[in-house]
Amino acid sequence: MDPKTQTELEAATFRALVHHLMEARPDVQNIDLMNMAGFCRNCLSRWYQEAAEARGIPMTKDQAREIVYGMPYPDWVAQNQTQADAAKKAAFDVAFQQNVTKA
């Protein structure tokens, strides 16, 4: 497979993942994603922002989040986010430390 086709397929896959999280499964909480998979929508938006900045494209955290969430982040939180219990919050602290915090 040539590099251009590979990039196009990777981009299509990313779009499908974002669509799935936005449209099909907005009920899946970020804390559950982080606790089970080690990443969440916020990670996707951070990776998007980092990729843009690596190419010299300025992008704010809020701009990247709007791309991944399909709406302003506070709107998504108001519409979809639920309160996490203490056990989920404790598991999140571990998952965040293992997967997000840089040494």
mmCIF file of the C-alpha atoms, coordinates in Angstrom:
data_MODEL
# 
_entry.id   MODEL 
# 
loop_
_atom_site.group_PDB 
_atom_site.id 
_atom_site.type_symbol 
_atom_site.label_atom_id 
_atom_site.label_alt_id 
_atom_site.label_comp_id 
_atom_site.label_asym_id 
_atom_site.label_entity_id 
_atom_site.label_seq_id 
_atom_site.pdbx_PDB_ins_code 
_atom_site.Cartn_x 
_atom_site.Cartn_y 
_atom_site.Cartn_z 
_atom_site.occupancy 
_atom_site.B_iso_or_equiv 
_atom_site.pdbx_formal_charge 
_atom_site.auth_seq_id 
_atom_site.auth_comp_id 
_atom_site.auth_asym_id 
_atom_site.auth_atom_id 
_atom_site.pdbx_PDB_model_num 
ATOM 1   C CA . MET A 1 1   ? 0.000   0.000  0.000  1.00 0.00 ? 1   MET A CA 1 
ATOM 2   C CA . ASP A 1 2   ? 1.335   3.418  -0.881 1.00 0.00 ? 2   ASP A CA 1 
ATOM 3   C CA . PRO A 1 3   ? 1.773   6.058  1.868  1.00 0.00 ? 3   PRO A CA 1 
ATOM 4   C CA . LYS A 1 4   ? -0.972  8.349  0.513  1.00 0.00 ? 4   LYS A CA 1 
ATOM 5   C CA . THR A 1 5   ? -3.552  5.563  0.577  1.00 0.00 ? 5   THR A CA 1 
ATOM 6   C CA . GLN A 1 6   ? -2.443  4.517  4.051  1.00 0.00 ? 6   GLN A CA 1 
ATOM 7   C CA . THR A 1 7   ? -2.864  8.099  5.312  1.00 0.00 ? 7   THR A CA 1 
ATOM 8   C CA . GLU A 1 8   ? -6.319  8.309  3.713  1.00 0.00 ? 8   GLU A CA 1 
ATOM 9   C CA . LEU A 1 9   ? -7.384  5.048  5.354  1.00 0.00 ? 9   LEU A CA 1 
ATOM 10  C CA . GLU A 1 10  ? -6.033  6.174  8.719  1.00 0.00 ? 10  GLU A CA 1 
ATOM 11  C CA . ALA A 1 11  ? -7.914  9.468  8.397  1.00 0.00 ? 11  ALA A CA 1 
ATOM 12  C CA . ALA A 1 12  ? -11.130 7.635  7.500  1.00 0.00 ? 12  ALA A CA 1 
ATOM 13  C CA . THR A 1 13  ? -10.666 5.362  10.495 1.00 0.00 ? 13  THR A CA 1 
ATOM 14  C CA . PHE A 1 14  ? -10.177 8.346  12.801 1.00 0.00 ? 14  PHE A CA 1 
ATOM 15  C CA . ARG A 1 15  ? -13.328 9.984  11.413 1.00 0.00 ? 15  ARG A CA 1 
ATOM 16  C CA . ALA A 1 16  ? -15.275 6.756  11.970 1.00 0.00 ? 16  ALA A CA 1 
ATOM 17  C CA . LEU A 1 17  ? -14.049 6.539  15.581 1.00 0.00 ? 17  LEU A CA 1 
ATOM 18  C CA . VAL A 1 18  ? -14.973 10.150 16.301 1.00 0.00 ? 18  VAL A CA 1 
ATOM 19  C CA . HIS A 1 19  ? -18.378 9.692  14.647 1.00 0.00 ? 19  HIS A CA 1 
ATOM 20  C CA . HIS A 1 20  ? -18.986 6.545  16.681 1.00 0.00 ? 20  HIS A CA 1 
ATOM 21  C CA . LEU A 1 21  ? -18.153 8.319  19.937 1.00 0.00 ? 21  LEU A CA 1 
ATOM 22  C CA . MET A 1 22  ? -20.180 11.420 19.018 1.00 0.00 ? 22  MET A CA 1 
ATOM 23  C CA . GLU A 1 23  ? -23.243 9.878  17.398 1.00 0.00 ? 23  GLU A CA 1 
ATOM 24  C CA . ALA A 1 24  ? -23.589 6.212  18.267 1.00 0.00 ? 24  ALA A CA 1 
ATOM 25  C CA . ARG A 1 25  ? -22.183 6.206  21.803 1.00 0.00 ? 25  ARG A CA 1 
ATOM 26  C CA . PRO A 1 26  ? -22.258 9.620  23.466 1.00 0.00 ? 26  PRO A CA 1 
ATOM 27  C CA . ASP A 1 27  ? -23.457 7.695  26.522 1.00 0.00 ? 27  ASP A CA 1 
ATOM 28  C CA . VAL A 1 28  ? -20.026 6.124  26.980 1.00 0.00 ? 28  VAL A CA 1 
ATOM 29  C CA . GLN A 1 29  ? -18.376 8.238  29.623 1.00 0.00 ? 29  GLN A CA 1 
ATOM 30  C CA . ASN A 1 30  ? -14.810 9.493  29.226 1.00 0.00 ? 30  ASN A CA 1 
ATOM 31  C CA . ILE A 1 31  ? -13.949 8.110  32.646 1.00 0.00 ? 31  ILE A CA 1 
ATOM 32  C CA . ASP A 1 32  ? -15.023 4.630  31.513 1.00 0.00 ? 32  ASP A CA 1 
ATOM 33  C CA . LEU A 1 33  ? -12.976 4.924  28.321 1.00 0.00 ? 33  LEU A CA 1 
ATOM 34  C CA . MET A 1 34  ? -9.915  6.016  30.280 1.00 0.00 ? 34  MET A CA 1 
ATOM 35  C CA . ASN A 1 35  ? -10.334 3.322  32.910 1.00 0.00 ? 35  ASN A CA 1 
ATOM 36  C CA . MET A 1 36  ? -10.746 0.549  30.351 1.00 0.00 ? 36  MET A CA 1 
ATOM 37  C CA . ALA A 1 37  ? -8.673  1.686  27.368 1.00 0.00 ? 37  ALA A CA 1 
ATOM 38  C CA . GLY A 1 38  ? -6.233  4.226  28.730 1.00 0.00 ? 38  GLY A CA 1 
ATOM 39  C CA . PHE A 1 39  ? -7.563  7.043  26.543 1.00 0.00 ? 39  PHE A CA 1 
ATOM 40  C CA . CYS A 1 40  ? -10.716 9.116  26.150 1.00 0.00 ? 40  CYS A CA 1 
ATOM 41  C CA . ARG A 1 41  ? -12.187 11.833 23.948 1.00 0.00 ? 41  ARG A CA 1 
ATOM 42  C CA . ASN A 1 42  ? -9.992  14.410 25.667 1.00 0.00 ? 42  ASN A CA 1 
ATOM 43  C CA . CYS A 1 43  ? -6.924  12.349 24.746 1.00 0.00 ? 43  CYS A CA 1 
ATOM 44  C CA . LEU A 1 44  ? -8.072  12.238 21.117 1.00 0.00 ? 44  LEU A CA 1 
ATOM 45  C CA . SER A 1 45  ? -8.497  15.997 21.095 1.00 0.00 ? 45  SER A CA 1 
ATOM 46  C CA . ARG A 1 46  ? -5.074  16.497 22.697 1.00 0.00 ? 46  ARG A CA 1 
ATOM 47  C CA . TRP A 1 47  ? -3.450  14.218 20.111 1.00 0.00 ? 47  TRP A CA 1 
ATOM 48  C CA . TYR A 1 48  ? -5.238  16.167 17.367 1.00 0.00 ? 48  TYR A CA 1 
ATOM 49  C CA . GLN A 1 49  ? -3.990  19.463 18.782 1.00 0.00 ? 49  GLN A CA 1 
ATOM 50  C CA . GLU A 1 50  ? -0.443  18.116 19.118 1.00 0.00 ? 50  GLU A CA 1 
ATOM 51  C CA . ALA A 1 51  ? -0.485  16.861 15.516 1.00 0.00 ? 51  ALA A CA 1 
ATOM 52  C CA . ALA A 1 52  ? -1.683  20.267 14.292 1.00 0.00 ? 52  ALA A CA 1 
ATOM 53  C CA . GLU A 1 53  ? 0.947   22.120 16.279 1.00 0.00 ? 53  GLU A CA 1 
ATOM 54  C CA . ALA A 1 54  ? 3.683   19.737 15.040 1.00 0.00 ? 54  ALA A CA 1 
ATOM 55  C CA . ARG A 1 55  ? 2.769   20.921 11.550 1.00 0.00 ? 55  ARG A CA 1 
ATOM 56  C CA . GLY A 1 56  ? 2.828   24.578 12.515 1.00 0.00 ? 56  GLY A CA 1 
ATOM 57  C CA . ILE A 1 57  ? -0.957  24.894 12.690 1.00 0.00 ? 57  ILE A CA 1 
ATOM 58  C CA . PRO A 1 58  ? -1.969  26.808 15.806 1.00 0.00 ? 58  PRO A CA 1 
ATOM 59  C CA . MET A 1 59  ? -4.886  25.183 17.600 1.00 0.00 ? 59  MET A CA 1 
ATOM 60  C CA . THR A 1 60  ? -6.314  25.719 21.049 1.00 0.00 ? 60  THR A CA 1 
ATOM 61  C CA . LYS A 1 61  ? -7.453  22.980 23.374 1.00 0.00 ? 61  LYS A CA 1 
ATOM 62  C CA . ASP A 1 62  ? -11.039 24.188 22.914 1.00 0.00 ? 62  ASP A CA 1 
ATOM 63  C CA . GLN A 1 63  ? -10.768 24.105 19.112 1.00 0.00 ? 63  GLN A CA 1 
ATOM 64  C CA . ALA A 1 64  ? -9.435  20.551 19.171 1.00 0.00 ? 64  ALA A CA 1 
ATOM 65  C CA . ARG A 1 65  ? -12.117 19.437 21.605 1.00 0.00 ? 65  ARG A CA 1 
ATOM 66  C CA . GLU A 1 66  ? -14.845 20.892 19.391 1.00 0.00 ? 66  GLU A CA 1 
ATOM 67  C CA . ILE A 1 67  ? -13.539 18.797 16.485 1.00 0.00 ? 67  ILE A CA 1 
ATOM 68  C CA . VAL A 1 68  ? -13.620 15.597 18.544 1.00 0.00 ? 68  VAL A CA 1 
ATOM 69  C CA . TYR A 1 69  ? -16.846 16.307 20.441 1.00 0.00 ? 69  TYR A CA 1 
ATOM 70  C CA . GLY A 1 70  ? -18.708 17.810 17.482 1.00 0.00 ? 70  GLY A CA 1 
ATOM 71  C CA . MET A 1 71  ? -19.749 20.756 19.638 1.00 0.00 ? 71  MET A CA 1 
ATOM 72  C CA . PRO A 1 72  ? -18.250 23.017 22.286 1.00 0.00 ? 72  PRO A CA 1 
ATOM 73  C CA . TYR A 1 73  ? -16.966 20.872 25.156 1.00 0.00 ? 73  TYR A CA 1 
ATOM 74  C CA . PRO A 1 74  ? -19.162 22.500 27.852 1.00 0.00 ? 74  PRO A CA 1 
ATOM 75  C CA . ASP A 1 75  ? -22.238 21.723 25.717 1.00 0.00 ? 75  ASP A CA 1 
ATOM 76  C CA . TRP A 1 76  ? -21.234 18.066 25.393 1.00 0.00 ? 76  TRP A CA 1 
ATOM 77  C CA . VAL A 1 77  ? -20.624 17.824 29.149 1.00 0.00 ? 77  VAL A CA 1 
ATOM 78  C CA . ALA A 1 78  ? -24.043 19.327 29.882 1.00 0.00 ? 78  ALA A CA 1 
ATOM 79  C CA . GLN A 1 79  ? -25.776 16.949 27.464 1.00 0.00 ? 79  GLN A CA 1 
ATOM 80  C CA . ASN A 1 80  ? -23.899 13.711 28.095 1.00 0.00 ? 80  ASN A CA 1 
ATOM 81  C CA . GLN A 1 81  ? -21.650 13.589 31.140 1.00 0.00 ? 81  GLN A CA 1 
ATOM 82  C CA . THR A 1 82  ? -22.847 11.866 34.273 1.00 0.00 ? 82  THR A CA 1 
ATOM 83  C CA . GLN A 1 83  ? -21.424 11.918 37.792 1.00 0.00 ? 83  GLN A CA 1 
ATOM 84  C CA . ALA A 1 84  ? -18.797 9.243  38.480 1.00 0.00 ? 84  ALA A CA 1 
ATOM 85  C CA . ASP A 1 85  ? -18.713 7.308  41.727 1.00 0.00 ? 85  ASP A CA 1 
ATOM 86  C CA . ALA A 1 86  ? -15.685 7.150  44.015 1.00 0.00 ? 86  ALA A CA 1 
ATOM 87  C CA . ALA A 1 87  ? -14.453 3.821  42.622 1.00 0.00 ? 87  ALA A CA 1 
ATOM 88  C CA . LYS A 1 88  ? -14.445 5.128  39.046 1.00 0.00 ? 88  LYS A CA 1 
ATOM 89  C CA . LYS A 1 89  ? -12.651 8.293  40.148 1.00 0.00 ? 89  LYS A CA 1 
ATOM 90  C CA . ALA A 1 90  ? -9.967  6.254  41.947 1.00 0.00 ? 90  ALA A CA 1 
ATOM 91  C CA . ALA A 1 91  ? -9.500  4.004  38.905 1.00 0.00 ? 91  ALA A CA 1 
ATOM 92  C CA . PHE A 1 92  ? -9.279  7.117  36.732 1.00 0.00 ? 92  PHE A CA 1 
ATOM 93  C CA . ASP A 1 93  ? -6.476  8.539  38.853 1.00 0.00 ? 93  ASP A CA 1 
ATOM 94  C CA . VAL A 1 94  ? -4.474  5.345  38.254 1.00 0.00 ? 94  VAL A CA 1 
ATOM 95  C CA . ALA A 1 95  ? -5.297  5.195  34.530 1.00 0.00 ? 95  ALA A CA 1 
ATOM 96  C CA . PHE A 1 96  ? -4.448  8.876  34.069 1.00 0.00 ? 96  PHE A CA 1 
ATOM 97  C CA . GLN A 1 97  ? -1.115  8.442  35.827 1.00 0.00 ? 97  GLN A CA 1 
ATOM 98  C CA . GLN A 1 98  ? -0.264  5.387  33.725 1.00 0.00 ? 98  GLN A CA 1 
ATOM 99  C CA . ASN A 1 99  ? -1.401  6.747  30.380 1.00 0.00 ? 99  ASN A CA 1 
ATOM 100 C CA . VAL A 1 100 ? -1.357  10.533 30.361 1.00 0.00 ? 100 VAL A CA 1 
ATOM 101 C CA . THR A 1 101 ? 1.048   11.936 32.920 1.00 0.00 ? 101 THR A CA 1 
ATOM 102 C CA . LYS A 1 102 ? 4.462   12.451 31.352 1.00 0.00 ? 102 LYS A CA 1 
ATOM 103 C CA . ALA A 1 103 ? 7.577   11.669 33.326 1.00 0.00 ? 103 ALA A CA 1 
# 
